[in-house]
């Protein structure tokens, strides 16, 4: 999904976070989780290309043109870890904001990026050795409804 689309989803989530918590820390967390977690695409791009070119990065990302795809910040496994952290710290607001903001990024990615059902589970990507063609459907193929 494009950054502009992530921002369009993240801003209302951040506004709702402010309305519910009146805490700038949680608003910043909601914004970071809503669209800035895509910084992991930069890591993958530099690892694969050995250089940084913003224009080519976006093109390569939108076309799904990676051999291996790590995207370390995209992993559903982080949600139970956030709930464990919230439980241990007695801070359920953290867990709730994390979950809503994180899913506001992950669910649109899951629906829009032609990813296989378990492609955004880090454990699945490890099992598939991060090979992109194992994680995503062919560029032209869509999930049947």
C-alpha positions, 0 to 999 in steps of 0.5 A: 500500500502506498504511503499516502494511503497509510497516512490517510488511515493513520491520521484518524487513528492518531486523532482517535488515540488523542481523543481517548488518551490525551497522551502525545506519546500514544499519538506518536506511537499510533502515527509511527505504527500506522505508516512509519513502520514501512522504513523496513522496506528501506532496509530490504532495498539497501540489503538487496541493491547495495545503494539507496535510491528513493525513486527506485525503492518505491518502484521496486516496493510497489512492483514486489521486485525483491528476491528476499523480503524480510520487512522486519517490522511487519509481523503479526507476532508483535501483537501478543508481545505488546499485550504481554508487555502491557500486562507485565507493565500494567499498562493496557492502554499501551497494548490497546493503542499498539494493537489498533494502530498496528492493525491499521497498517497491517490489515490494509497491507494484507488486503492490498499487497497480494500477500499470501495469508501468512505472509506477514507472519515472521515465523512463516517468512522464516520457514519460507527463507524470506523468498518473496515468491513464496510469500506473495502471489504472482503480480497479476493473481488476486485472491478469489472471494 
